[in-house]
Amino acid sequence: MESTQLKVISASRRIEMVGFFPDQLVETLEKKCPPEKVHTIVLWSKSPANLIENKSLRKTLERYDQIFLHFTITGMGGTFLESGIPYSEQTISLLPHIVKFLKDPRRLRVRFDPIVHLRLPYGKYYTNLRHFVRVAEAAKNVNARNIIISWMDPYPKVVRRLKKYKIEVLPVSEEQWQNEADWIFREAKKIGVTVSGCCVPQLPVSRCIDGKLLAELHPKHLPASQKKARGQRPRCGCTESWDIGWYSPCPGKCLYCYANPVEPPRLIGEWPS
């Protein structure tokens, strides 16, 4: 087997597999992704406790040469906006254990995305932007020094969904956006982390799946494809991978999600502060 044939597996941009579908993730990896044909498993999760607690998943992943994790922490976990996601205090506490499992903090990307600006039903203006410093400091404390950010895209179906719960999506002017971006970069410099944008105009382009970096971090330094990924948004800097997820209602219940979240049947979870 030529090393150039090794695949980068993404699990998954489409749905939270680690947190909600670990058995299906294990089954898919065992049936379709033999370790000798895989360069790296790139995981995406807001609820990655199963990497520590689920013995079957952990045992399966340990067969692969390299695991890379995108760990999203928005500060909204456990609130009505993300009622199926653990509170951020819980997820932040996992960071040291996650880095130990990955064996290198450079194999971890902490994502602070999306940044939201909303008017809640009782009239209060809400943004999660103020949580950035806490999340960035937690990442830096485990030597994970690269933060990926984005702002919520007001897709029509997202606006309609939030409106059903009497939540208004507030417009962000160019001036406001620039002020927020400048503030983020100032705080990041103070903390000692770098920031890139996931498909955010005017910001350094993130390569969430970066074949060059994955090759550098690979324990055997095997090459990974550096071809641009197909089917992604125009400003996406990712290299190609095979996504093994699927589109299905997600138990994370993130109301701002552009994909397909399970919606709470009633107001559950506290309002974000």
N, C-alpha and C positions, 0 to 999 in steps of 0.2 A: 504493500500500500504506500503510494507516494504521499509524503507529508502535505503536499499542496492540495490533496483531495480531502483533507480533514475539514469537517464542517463546524461552523459556529452555530449553535442551537440557541434560539430565543424562546423563553418560556415565562411569560408571554406578554407581548404588547396588548393582546386582545382581551385577556381576562386574568384575574388574580388566581394563578394556579397554586403557588406555594401556600397561601393562606387558606384557600377554600376548596381546592381540588388536588390535594397531595397524592391521593391514591391514583387518580387519573394521570398525574404527572409521572409517577413511578411506572405505571403500566406503559405509557407512551415511550418513555426512555428505554425501558427494557425491550420493548417490541421493535422500535424503529431507530434507536440511536445507540448502537453498540459502542462502547468506549473507544475501541480501536479505530473508529471512524469519526470520532468527535474531537475537535480541537478545544473548544470551550463551551460550557453551558452558561449562558447569560440569563439570569433570573431577574424578574421584575416583581416587586412586592411592596405593599403597605403594611402587611401583617406577616412578617417572616419568622414568627416564633417556631413554626414547624421545622425550620432548619436546625433548631436546637432540640426540640422536644419530640419530633416524629421520627422514631427509630428507623422505620422502613425507608422514609425519604432520605434521611441522613446517610444510611448505609448505601443506598443506590447512588447518591451524588458523590460519595467518597470513592467510587470506582473510576471517576473521570479525572483527567489530569488537572483541569482548571475550572473553578466556579467563579463567576463574576456576578455581583449583585447590584441592581439598581433598587435602592431603598428609599421610598417616598415617605416623607414626614411633612405634613402641611400645617400641623397645629390644630386641625379640625377634627381629629379622630375622636370618636365617642360622642360627638355632638349630632344634632339633627342632620347636619350637612353630610356627615360621614358616619351614620349610626351603626354600620356594620364593621367599623374599623376600631381597633383598640385606642384608648387615650394615648396621646403622644408621650406622656411620661412612661407608659409601659413600653412603647416601641423604642424610645430613646435608651431605656435601660438595657436593651438587647445589643446595643452597638458593640461593646467589648466582646461579647460571645460570638457575634457575627464575624468580627475581624479574626478572631481565633479560628473559626471554622474555615474562613476563606484563606487563611495563612499569609495574607499580605493586605494591608489597608488600602493599597493601590487597586485592589480588586473590588473595592466598594465605591459606589457613587451614591451620595445622598442627594435626593431630589427634593427641592422645595417648589413643588408645582402641583396645581396652579396657584397663583396669587389671585384672590377673588376680591371683588368690590360689590357689596350687596346691600340692599335695604331690607331688613327683616320685617315680619308682619306687624310688629308693634312699633315700627317707625325708626328703630335704631340702625345707624349706619354700621356696617361691619366689613372689616378686611382682616385677613390673617397675616398681613405683612409684618406686624409687630413680632410675630413668632420667629422671624428669620434669624435673629441674633442667637436665640436659644438653640435653634437647630444647628446653625453653623458652628457654634461653640462646642456642642456635643460631638459633632463630626470631627472637629479639630482635636478634641481630647483623645480620640482613638487614632489620630494621625491620618484620618481620611480628609484630604485637603482640597477636594474638588466638589463643588456644589453646582447642581444644574437647576435652573429656574425657568419658569414660564408664567405668563398671565393667562387667565381663563379666556378661552375663545367663546364669544356669545353666539354659538350655533343656535339657529331658530328653535330646534327641538329642545335644547337646554333651557332657553328663555321661556318656552311654553311650559316646560315641566316645573320650573321654579315658580312661575306665575300661578300655577295650580295650588301651590302652597303659600301664595301671597308673598313671595320673595321676589324683589325687583332686582334685575341686573343693572348696575349703574355703569354709565359710560366712563371711560378713562381717556381724558384728553392727551394730546401729544405732550403738553407741558407737564401734566401730572405724571405721565409714564416716565418721562425723562428724569423728573425729580426723584421718583421712586428708584429707578435704575441707578442714578448717581448715589443715592443713600445706600443701596445694597452694596455697591462696589466700595464705598468708603468703609462701611462696617466690615466687609469681608477682608479688606486690607488690614484693619485693626486686629481682627481675629487671627489672620494668617491663613486664609483659604482663598482659592481662586473660584471665579464664577463664570459659567458659560450659559448660553440660552438655548433651550430646546425649540428650534424653529422660531426664534424671536429676532425680528429685524433689528439691525444696528448693534446687536450684541455678538461677542465671540461665539462662533458656531460650535455647539457640542457634538461630539461623535459618540453617541450613547453606546453604539457598538462600533468599536474602533479596531480594525484588524491589525494595524501596526502596533497599537498598545497591547493588544491581546498576545501578539507574538513576543513582544518584549517581556511580558509577565509570565509567559508559559514556562513551566519548570524545565522543559527541554528546549525552549526557544524555537519551537516549530513555527513555521510561517502560517499565517491565516490570510484569507482573501482580503485584498484591499480594494476590490471593485465596489463602486458605489451601489448601495442598496436600491433595488427597484421598488416602485409602488409606495414610496414614502413622500412626505410633503416636500415641496421644492427646496426649502432651506435646511432640510435634514442632511446632516453630514455623515450618517451611518454607512458603514460598509455592509456587504451582504451577509445574510444569515438565513437560517430556516426557522420560521416561527411555527411551533407545534401546538399553539393554542387555538381557540375557537371563539366565536362570538356567541355569547349566551348571557342571560340575566345574571348579573354579578351580585352576590350577597354583601358586598361592601357597602352598597346603598349610598354611594356618593352622588348626591343629587345634581351636581354640576357636571357629571361625566358625560362626554359626547358619545360614549358607546351605548351600553345597554344595562343600566343598573336595575336591580330589584328596588322598587320604590316602597318605602314604609307605608303600611296601610293607614297609619294615623301619625300624629305628631309624637315621635318617640325620640328619646335622647334630649339632652339639655340644649338650649340655644348657645351658640358659641359666644365667648366673651372676648 
